[in-house]
Amino acid sequence: MRKNYILLVFAENKPGVLNKMMSLIRKKMYNVETITACKTETKGISRITLGVSHSEGEIIEQIIRQLQKIVEVTKVVNITESPHVERELALIKVSAKNGNRAEVSDLTSIFRGNIVDVQKDSMIVEIIGSPEKIESAVKILEDFGIEEIARTGITAMER
């Protein structure tokens, strides 16, 4: 059975650092489900949120130790079991034919989403929330015909 983990990695904002991290994770046969990266409030430091999965739990500690050995990495935190907030953004292009715009709009509201673009034959819906909320919205909107999905991947922060 696969287990999902959320790792926060703080590293120097330099070329090649992300490549070193991905090479290390790949070697241990982890699958990177999502990755987000951005500058932080500390100059020169980036925050990388990794959503990874693997079938062997004890290896996660080994991955953390090896990530910490990368010179440019300043801190690694496994927040999987810690109280945290996680969010994801999804843009979903839905077919808007046969007069279903009002129904798509109503369903989008249920998920506290927004219609961000309307074209002749399609609408783009924006949903922000937990990965589970995004999955629920996708399942509901599939009935209308999803033409395209773009998801940011999770970003997370300890409470």
C-alpha positions as CSV (number, residue, x, y, z in Angstrom):
1,M,0.0,0.0,0.0
2,R,1.3,3.4,-1.0
3,K,1.7,6.1,1.7
4,N,1.7,9.8,0.9
5,Y,4.1,12.2,2.6
6,I,4.4,16.0,2.7
7,L,7.9,17.3,3.0
8,L,8.9,21.0,3.3
9,V,12.4,21.6,2.0
10,F,14.2,25.0,2.5
11,A,17.1,25.5,0.2
12,E,19.3,28.1,-1.3
13,N,17.8,29.6,-4.4
14,K,20.5,28.5,-6.8
15,P,20.5,26.6,-10.2
16,G,20.7,22.8,-9.9
17,V,19.4,22.4,-6.3
18,L,16.0,21.1,-7.4
19,N,17.7,18.7,-9.8
20,K,19.9,17.3,-7.0
21,M,16.8,16.8,-4.9
22,M,14.8,15.0,-7.6
23,S,17.7,12.8,-8.5
24,L,18.1,11.7,-4.9
25,I,14.3,11.0,-4.6
26,R,14.2,9.1,-7.9
27,K,17.1,6.8,-6.8
28,K,15.0,5.7,-3.7
29,M,12.0,4.9,-6.0
30,Y,9.7,7.5,-4.5
31,N,7.2,9.0,-6.8
32,V,6.9,12.8,-6.6
33,E,3.1,13.4,-6.8
34,T,3.3,17.2,-6.5
35,I,6.0,19.9,-6.2
36,T,5.7,23.6,-5.6
37,A,8.5,26.0,-5.1
38,C,8.7,29.7,-4.3
39,K,10.9,32.3,-2.7
40,T,10.5,32.8,1.0
41,E,10.6,35.7,3.4
42,T,14.3,35.0,3.8
43,K,16.4,36.4,1.0
44,G,18.1,33.7,-1.1
45,I,16.0,30.8,0.3
46,S,13.3,28.9,-1.5
47,R,10.6,26.8,0.0
48,I,9.8,23.5,-1.8
49,T,6.7,21.5,-0.9
50,L,7.0,17.9,-2.0
51,G,4.1,15.5,-2.1
52,V,5.8,12.1,-2.4
53,S,4.5,8.5,-2.2
54,H,6.2,5.2,-1.5
55,S,5.2,1.8,-0.2
56,E,7.9,1.5,2.5
57,G,7.5,4.0,5.3
58,E,10.9,3.8,7.0
59,I,12.6,5.0,3.8
60,I,11.1,8.5,4.3
61,E,13.5,9.1,7.2
62,Q,16.4,8.1,5.0
63,I,15.2,10.4,2.2
64,I,15.1,13.3,4.8
65,R,18.6,12.6,6.1
66,Q,19.9,12.5,2.5
67,L,18.2,15.7,1.5
68,Q,19.8,17.3,4.6
69,K,23.2,16.3,3.2
70,I,22.7,18.4,0.1
71,V,24.9,21.5,0.8
72,E,22.3,24.0,-0.4
73,V,19.5,22.5,1.7
74,T,19.1,24.4,5.0
75,K,16.1,22.5,6.5
76,V,13.8,19.5,5.8
77,V,10.5,19.0,7.7
78,N,8.2,16.0,7.3
79,I,4.7,17.5,8.2
80,T,2.7,14.5,7.2
81,E,1.6,13.7,10.7
82,S,1.8,17.3,12.1
83,P,-1.1,19.6,12.2
84,H,-0.9,21.6,9.0
85,V,-2.9,23.4,6.3
86,E,-2.6,22.3,2.7
87,R,-4.1,23.8,-0.4
88,E,-4.1,23.3,-4.1
89,L,-5.4,25.3,-7.0
90,A,-7.1,23.7,-10.0
91,L,-8.2,25.3,-13.3
92,I,-10.8,23.0,-15.0
93,K,-12.0,23.7,-18.5
94,V,-15.5,22.4,-18.8
95,S,-17.6,22.0,-21.9
96,A,-20.4,24.7,-21.9
97,K,-22.8,23.4,-24.5
98,N,-26.4,22.5,-24.4
99,G,-27.3,25.3,-22.0
100,N,-25.5,23.9,-19.0
101,R,-23.6,27.1,-18.0
102,A,-26.0,27.9,-15.0
103,E,-25.6,24.3,-13.7
104,V,-21.8,24.4,-14.0
105,S,-21.8,27.8,-12.2
106,D,-24.1,26.5,-9.4
107,L,-21.9,23.4,-8.9
108,T,-18.8,25.6,-8.9
109,S,-20.3,27.8,-6.1
110,I,-20.9,24.7,-4.0
111,F,-17.1,24.2,-4.0
112,R,-16.6,27.9,-3.3
113,G,-15.0,28.1,-6.7
114,N,-15.1,30.8,-9.3
115,I,-15.8,31.0,-13.0
116,V,-12.6,32.7,-14.4
117,D,-13.3,32.5,-18.1
118,V,-16.3,32.0,-20.4
119,Q,-16.0,31.2,-24.1
120,K,-18.6,30.1,-26.7
121,D,-18.2,26.4,-26.0
122,S,-16.4,26.2,-22.7
123,M,-15.9,27.7,-19.2
124,I,-12.8,27.6,-17.0
125,V,-13.5,27.0,-13.3
126,E,-11.1,27.7,-10.5
127,I,-11.2,25.6,-7.4
128,I,-8.9,26.1,-4.4
129,G,-8.8,23.7,-1.5
130,S,-7.6,20.4,-0.2
131,P,-6.6,17.7,-2.8
132,E,-9.8,15.8,-1.7
133,K,-12.0,18.8,-2.4
134,I,-10.4,19.2,-5.9
135,E,-11.0,15.5,-6.6
136,S,-14.6,15.8,-5.6
137,A,-15.1,18.8,-7.9
138,V,-13.5,17.0,-10.8
139,K,-15.7,14.0,-10.3
140,I,-18.9,16.2,-10.3
141,L,-17.7,18.3,-13.3
142,E,-16.8,15.2,-15.4
143,D,-20.5,14.8,-16.2
144,F,-20.3,18.0,-18.2
145,G,-17.2,17.0,-20.1
146,I,-13.9,18.1,-18.9
147,E,-11.7,19.4,-21.7
148,E,-8.5,20.2,-19.7
149,I,-7.3,20.3,-16.1
150,A,-4.3,22.2,-14.7
151,R,-3.4,21.7,-11.0
152,T,-0.7,23.4,-9.1
153,G,0.1,20.6,-6.7
154,I,-0.2,21.1,-2.9
155,T,1.4,23.7,-0.9
156,A,1.4,23.3,2.9
157,M,2.3,25.0,6.1
158,E,2.5,23.8,9.7
159,R,0.1,25.3,12.1
